[in-house]
Amino acid sequence: MGQVTGREDAPILTISVAAELAGMHPQTLRQYDRLGLVEPQRTRGRGRRYSLRDVALLREVQRLSQEEGINLAGIKRILDLQRELTRVRSDLEYLRATLDPGHRIFAAGPTGDVVAVPRGTRVRRVRTTTGGGALVLWRPQER
């Protein structure tokens, strides 16, 4: 996660500059860091370096506190849930891309394993040792 993905994620702002941009006192940023609300990256000398995304997050913490009346523990929980939701959405998107939903059809193979069948392929019915036949098709719901 330590990779810089864009200019808004670049840890370039000192604590005093980030505090000024967020309209807060630098001590407030230190407290938020200790509480795990906004965790800036660190320099080799342990100095805090904030990104523009961190400043936006600081403003959101301030808004939730002042306008919504949410205490810091509640804000931390909200931010943790938002991070988890972002991670889960990313995982879901990865799985959707991996499975290529809507473009594959699945059937039971001769050994009972689920196998992908290309669209337009006709699946043969396989006779079992008991004389019956089974054919199972499953297609992911298209969205």
N, C-alpha and C positions, 0 to 999 in steps of 0.2 A: 503494500500500500504506500510505501514511501516514494513512489514515482510521481513526478510532476506530470499532470495530464493536460494542463493548460495554463494560460497566464493567470487566471483567477485562483489557481492552486499554488502558485509560486510563493514560497515563504520569503518575502522580501521586506516586510514592514517590521520595524522595531516596535517594542511595546508602546512607546510614547506616541508614535505615529498612528498605530492601530487604535489606541485609546482616543486620540483626537478625531480620527475618522468615524469612530463609533459613538462619539459624544459621551465618553466615559472617562473616569479617572483610571490611571494605570494600575492602581491598587485593586480596583474592581476586576480588571483582567487577570491579575494574579490570583484573586480569589476564585474566579470562574475556572482557571486552570487547575487549581488545587481540587476543586469540586468535580472536575472532569466534564464541565459543560462545554468549554471550548479549549481544545488542546493544541496549542501551536507547536510547530516543529522547533527543534533546539539547534543552536550552533554548537561547535566543539567546546566552547567556553560555557555552555549551558544557558546562553541567552535565548530568549524567546524570539521567534520570527513568525509573524502572522501573514497570512495570505488575504487576498481580497475576499475569498470565500469565508475565511474566519471572521472578517469584519462584518460581513452580511449576517453571519450566525450570531455575532455579538449583538447586532441591532435587533435580531429576532428574539433573543433572550430578553433584551430590554423591553421590547414590545409586549411579550408574553407576561412579563413581570408587572409592568406599569399599566398597560391597557386592559389586560385580561385578569390581573390580580392573582396570577399563579405563583406559588412559592418556588424557590430554587430546586427543591427536591422534585416537585411536579414537573418543572421545566426539564430537568435531567431525564426524567422518565419519558417525557414526550420526545426529546431528542434521541434517546436510545431506541425508542420504538420506530422513529422515522428512519434511523440508520438501518435497523433490522428490516424494515419494509423495503428499503432501497436494495439491500442485499438479497432478500427473497425475490424481489422482482427481477434482479439481475440473474439469479439462478434459474428462475422460471423462463426467462428469455433465452438463456443458454440451452435449457432442456428443449424448448420449442424449436430452436434452430437445429439442435441435434436430431430430434425426431422427425423434423420436417413435416409437421402436422398438415393434414389435408392432402398430402402428396403420396402417402403410402397407405397400403391396405395390409392388414396382418391376418394371417391364417395359422391354423395348427398344422405343423409339419407331421410327417409320418411317425416321428418318435414322440409327438405330443408337445414339442417345443413350439413357441410362437416364432413365426418367421415373417419377414417383410416380403410382400408380393408386389411387383411393379403394377401400376395401374394398367388396366386393359388386358391383364393376364387372366386367363380362365383357370380356376383352381379345380383339379380333379378330385372327385370324391374317393376316399381311400376306404377299402373294406377292412374291417377289423377281424380278428380271429373268431369273434363271436358271431360273425355274419352280418352285423349291422354296419352302417356307415355313418361317418360324422364329418361334418364340414362346419367350421367356425370361422366367420369373418368378423373383423373388428376394424372400424375406421375411426380415427380421432375426430371429434367434433370440429367442424370448421368454424372459425370465428369471423 
